[in-house]
Amino acid sequence: MSDMNATVKETKAGFHVEGYEKIEYDFTFLDGVFDKQNSQLADCYERWGRALAVMDSNIFDMYGEQMQEYFDHHKLELQIHKTMIGEKAKSIETLLSIVDSMNKFGVYRKEPVLVVGGGLVTDVAG
């Protein structure tokens, strides 16, 4: 959740703007997240009817098929963006490829993107 606060004050030569955005969010850890009987993840995307997932190739190799079956079971469209892994892939090109996938998918403001994995993926996509 995000909460933006700002003030504008007149000064002798113009104006002064001061603001901040408080950002709050929770992490939830769940065993068997792609278990079809567990709807907790699907519930996060039910409002949108779809999900864009960003993950590295290794995570895709391990969970991609199970993840697709999970979203199919819950009747949610799933688009997956696979990225390279490793420090050398932590680049503006990698970031832009994720942004391109978001644009192509048509992500709406405040629509959650599912980032799966750690390290590079959360560094760049987070």
KANORQUI-V127677 format. One record per residue. N is the residue number from 0. SS is DSSP state (H for helix, E for strand, - for the rest). BURIAL is I if it has 24 or more other C-alpha atoms within 12 Angstrom, else O. D_LAST is the distance of its C-alpha to the last C-alpha in whole Angstrom. Layout:
BEGIN
N,SS,BURIAL,D_LAST / N,SS,BURIAL,D_LAST
END
This chain:
BEGIN
0,-,O,15 / 1,E,O,15 / 2,E,O,19 / 3,E,O,20 / 4,E,O,23 / 5,E,O,25 / 6,E,O,29 / 7,E,O,31 / 8,E,O,34 / 9,E,O,37 / 10,-,O,38 / 11,-,O,41 / 12,-,O,40 / 13,-,O,37 / 14,E,O,34 / 15,E,O,31 / 16,E,O,28 / 17,E,O,26 / 18,E,O,23 / 19,E,O,20 / 20,E,O,17 / 21,E,O,17 / 22,E,O,13 / 23,-,O,14 / 24,-,O,12 / 25,-,O,14 / 26,-,O,13 / 27,-,O,16 / 28,-,O,17 / 29,-,O,19 / 30,-,O,22 / 31,-,O,22 / 32,-,O,19 / 33,-,I,21 / 34,-,O,24 / 35,-,O,26 / 36,-,O,28 / 37,-,O,25 / 38,-,O,23 / 39,H,O,21 / 40,H,I,18 / 41,H,I,20 / 42,H,O,21 / 43,H,O,17 / 44,H,I,18 / 45,-,O,22 / 46,-,O,22 / 47,-,O,20 / 48,-,O,22 / 49,E,I,19 / 50,E,I,16 / 51,E,I,13 / 52,E,I,12 / 53,E,I,10 / 54,E,I,11 / 55,E,I,13 / 56,H,O,17 / 57,H,O,18 / 58,H,I,16 / 59,H,I,17 / 60,H,O,21 / 61,H,O,21 / 62,H,I,20 / 63,H,I,20 / 64,H,O,23 / 65,H,O,23 / 66,H,I,20 / 67,H,I,22 / 68,H,O,25 / 69,H,I,23 / 70,H,I,22 / 71,H,O,25 / 72,H,O,27 / 73,-,I,25 / 74,-,O,26 / 75,-,I,22 / 76,E,I,22 / 77,E,I,19 / 78,E,I,17 / 79,E,I,16 / 80,E,I,14 / 81,E,I,15 / 82,E,I,13 / 83,-,I,15 / 84,-,I,15 / 85,-,O,16 / 86,H,O,15 / 87,H,O,17 / 88,H,O,15 / 89,-,O,12 / 90,-,O,14 / 91,H,O,14 / 92,H,O,15 / 93,H,I,12 / 94,H,I,10 / 95,H,O,13 / 96,H,O,14 / 97,H,I,11 / 98,H,O,12 / 99,H,O,15 / 100,H,I,14 / 101,H,I,13 / 102,H,O,16 / 103,H,O,18 / 104,H,O,17 / 105,-,O,18 / 106,-,O,15 / 107,-,O,16 / 108,-,O,15 / 109,-,O,14 / 110,-,O,14 / 111,-,I,11 / 112,-,I,9 / 113,E,I,10 / 114,E,I,7 / 115,E,I,10 / 116,-,I,11 / 117,-,O,10 / 118,-,O,10 / 119,H,I,9 / 120,H,I,7 / 121,H,O,5 / 122,H,O,6 / 123,H,I,6 / 124,H,I,4 / 125,-,O,0
END
